[in-house]
């Protein structure tokens, strides 16, 4: 009969980098409004939702926006690079290829 033995701590895979805790403040759902730079009134609205992927190595952001009349959905996966102390991300958006204003001003509330 085999015995269950726990592997030594040195044999366990490493956990998420503690620097990822800096992103914890984003976790939750945020209502956003704003405007493109050429607009006189708000023409961007929607929500961002942030949650940790299993294991805690990556934070995902889901986006649903009305961006100046375009319905946009997106997914961003955010990680951590200890060599640069930065949080690189990859974004997948339904707005890819749509010509749009390059800058916006915005506000976010929980």
C-alpha positions as CSV (number, residue, x, y, z in Angstrom):
1,X,0.0,0.0,0.0
2,X,1.4,3.4,-1.1
3,X,1.7,6.1,1.5
4,X,0.8,9.7,0.8
5,X,3.8,11.8,1.3
6,X,4.0,15.6,0.9
7,X,6.9,16.7,-1.4
8,X,9.5,18.9,0.3
9,X,8.8,22.6,0.0
10,X,11.8,22.9,-2.4
11,X,10.1,20.5,-4.8
12,X,6.9,22.6,-5.0
13,X,6.5,24.9,-8.0
14,X,7.0,28.6,-7.3
15,X,3.9,30.7,-6.5
16,X,3.0,34.0,-8.1
17,X,5.5,36.8,-7.8
18,X,4.5,39.0,-4.7
19,X,4.7,42.1,-7.0
20,X,1.4,41.0,-8.5
21,X,-0.3,42.1,-5.3
22,X,0.1,45.7,-6.6
23,X,-2.7,44.8,-9.1
24,X,-5.2,43.8,-6.3
25,X,-6.7,47.2,-6.2
26,X,-8.2,46.7,-9.7
27,X,-10.1,43.5,-8.8
28,X,-13.8,44.1,-9.1
29,X,-16.2,45.7,-11.6
30,X,-15.8,49.3,-12.6
31,X,-18.4,51.5,-14.4
32,X,-16.6,53.9,-16.8
33,X,-17.6,57.0,-18.7
34,X,-15.6,59.4,-20.8
35,X,-15.2,61.1,-24.1
36,X,-13.0,61.1,-27.1
37,X,-10.9,64.3,-27.3
38,X,-13.0,65.8,-30.1
39,X,-16.3,65.3,-28.3
40,X,-18.1,68.0,-26.3
41,X,-19.9,65.4,-24.1
42,X,-19.4,61.8,-22.9
43,X,-19.5,59.3,-25.8
44,X,-17.8,56.4,-24.2
45,X,-19.4,54.2,-21.5
46,X,-19.3,50.7,-20.2
47,X,-17.6,48.5,-17.6
48,X,-14.3,46.8,-16.8
49,X,-14.2,43.6,-14.7
50,X,-11.0,42.4,-13.2
51,X,-10.4,39.0,-11.6
52,X,-7.5,36.7,-10.9
53,X,-7.1,33.6,-13.1
54,X,-6.6,30.3,-11.2
55,X,-3.2,30.2,-9.5
56,X,-2.9,34.0,-9.2
57,X,-0.2,34.4,-11.9
58,X,-2.4,36.5,-14.2
59,X,-5.1,39.1,-13.8
60,X,-7.8,39.2,-16.5
61,X,-9.8,42.2,-17.5
62,X,-13.0,41.9,-19.4
63,X,-14.3,45.0,-21.2
64,X,-17.8,45.9,-22.5
65,X,-17.9,49.4,-24.0
66,X,-20.0,51.6,-26.1
67,X,-17.1,53.5,-27.7
68,X,-18.6,56.5,-29.7
69,X,-21.3,54.2,-31.1
70,X,-19.1,51.1,-31.6
71,X,-20.0,48.1,-29.3
72,X,-16.6,46.8,-28.0
73,X,-15.9,43.7,-26.1
74,X,-12.4,42.8,-25.0
75,X,-10.2,40.5,-22.9
76,X,-6.8,41.5,-21.5
77,X,-4.5,39.1,-19.7
78,X,-1.9,40.9,-17.4
79,X,1.2,39.2,-16.0
80,X,4.4,40.3,-14.4
81,X,8.0,40.4,-15.7
82,X,10.5,40.5,-12.8
83,X,13.4,41.4,-15.1
84,X,11.8,44.8,-15.9
85,X,9.4,45.2,-12.9
86,X,6.6,45.7,-15.4
87,X,3.2,44.2,-16.0
88,X,3.0,43.2,-19.7
89,X,-0.4,42.4,-21.1
90,X,-2.0,41.0,-24.2
91,X,-5.4,42.5,-25.4
92,X,-8.0,40.8,-27.5
93,X,-10.6,43.2,-28.7
94,X,-13.6,43.2,-31.1
95,X,-12.5,46.7,-32.1
96,X,-9.3,45.6,-33.8
97,X,-9.1,47.2,-37.2
98,X,-11.8,49.8,-36.5
99,X,-10.6,53.3,-37.1
100,X,-11.2,55.3,-33.9
101,X,-9.9,58.3,-32.1
102,X,-6.5,57.6,-30.5
103,X,-7.2,59.3,-27.1
104,X,-9.9,59.5,-24.6
105,X,-10.5,61.0,-21.2
106,X,-12.3,58.8,-18.8
107,X,-13.6,58.3,-15.2
108,X,-14.0,55.1,-13.4
109,X,-16.2,54.3,-10.4
110,X,-16.9,51.1,-8.6
